[in-house]
Amino acid sequence: MDLVILSVSILICAGLLFFFIGITKTEKIQLDKLKFQGDWLKIENSIKKDEPATWHLALINADKLVDTAMRELQISGQTMGERLKNSKDKFSSPNSIWHAHKLRNVVAHENDAQINFDQTRRAMNSFKQALKDLGAI
């Protein structure tokens, strides 16, 4: 009788242990790489060297795509700027992505924003690297 009670007690304790381990274990979030890669290619292919309006739209969409990846990874922050500050350690070049985001803000908020193709290309490279760093592409 004592052996049965001991066995049942051990099984209950083991079950509770596995239960608590299971609920406290955090799984790594996996991003849908195919979706992000497809979205990135659409953005990249939308850029026309002789059409500055396409540069502006590409910067806005690339910034939005990086922000989507950060939100899906549950990086904290109310704004993309806050999420960037809270995830500096995830980026191989945090200053580059920060500058790209600031260029996007110029394009989005200043009606007469004048940027050149080289600035756009550098920012797009920064957004692409950020997506790689986050595991999105």
N, C-alpha and C positions, 0 to 999 in steps of 0.2 A: 504494500500500500504506500509506504514512504517513497519507494522507488518511482511509483507512478506519479505521485505529487511532485517529486523532484524533477522528473522528466517533463511534465506539463509546465512547471515553473520555468525551466530552462527554455522550452519552446516559446513560451509567452515572452520571456525577456529577449530572446533572439529576434522574434517577430517585431517587437517594439523597437529594438535597435535598428533593424533594417528599415522600418518605417521612418524613423527619425532621420536616418542617414539619407533616405530617398527624398524627403521633403526639404532637407537643407542643401542638398547637392544642386549646384547651379550648372546648367548646361550651357555650353558655348553657343551663342547664336550664330547660325549660318545664314549668310545672305544669298539670295538667288543670283548667282554669278551670270547666268545666261541672260536674265532680264537686264541686269545692270550693264553687261557688255553690249547688248542690243541697243539700249537707250544711249550709251556712250557713243556708239558708232553713228547713230542718227544725228547726234549733236555735232560730232566731228565732221560728218559729211555735209552738214548744213552750211558750213563756213565757205564763203566765196571771197577770194582774196581782194577782188575789186568792188565788194559790196559791204561797206562798214556796218550797215544795219544787221547783216548776218553775224558779224562779230559780237555785237551787243547782245543779240538774242542767244548766241552760243554761250557767252559768259554767264548770262542769267540762268540758262538751263543747266549748265555744268555745275554751277554753284548749288542749284536746287537738287541736283542728283547727289552731290556729296552730302548735302544736308539730309536727304532721304536716307542715305546709308547710315549716317550717324544716328538718326532717330530710330531706325530699325535695330541698331546695335544698342539702343537704350542709353545713349550717352546723355547725361543730364544737361539741362539748360533750357531756358525759355526761348532763346534766339540762337541762330547759327553761330553768332559771335561767342555766345556763352558756351555752346557745345565745343567750338574750336578751342577755347581756353581750357575747358575741362578734359580735353583729349590730346593735349600737346604731345604726350608720350607715345601716342599711336602713330605719329607722322614722322617720316624720315627727314622731312624738311618743314617744320611747323611755320617758319617765317614765310616760306614760299606760298603755302596755302593761305596764310593770313593776308599776304599782299594780293593774291588772286581774288580773295573775298572782298578786299577793300576796292579793287578795281571794279568788281561787279557792282558794288554799292555806288560808285561814281556813275557808272553807266545807268543804273536803275533810278537814281535820284536826281541826277543833273541833266536837264533837258538838252543842254548844249555841250554835253561831254564829248571831248575830242580825244580819241585814242588811236594808236596806230596798229598795224597788223602785227608788228613784232611784240608789242605789249600783249595783244590778244593771244598770240602763239605761246608766249611764256606762261601766261595765266592758265591757258588750256593744258599745258604740260604739267603745271602744278596741280590742277584739278585731277588730271589723270593719275598722277603719282599718289595723290591722296586716296583715290578710289582703290588703287593697288594696295596701299598701306592698310586700308580698312578691310581688305579681303573681298571687295565688291567686284573687282575685275581681275 
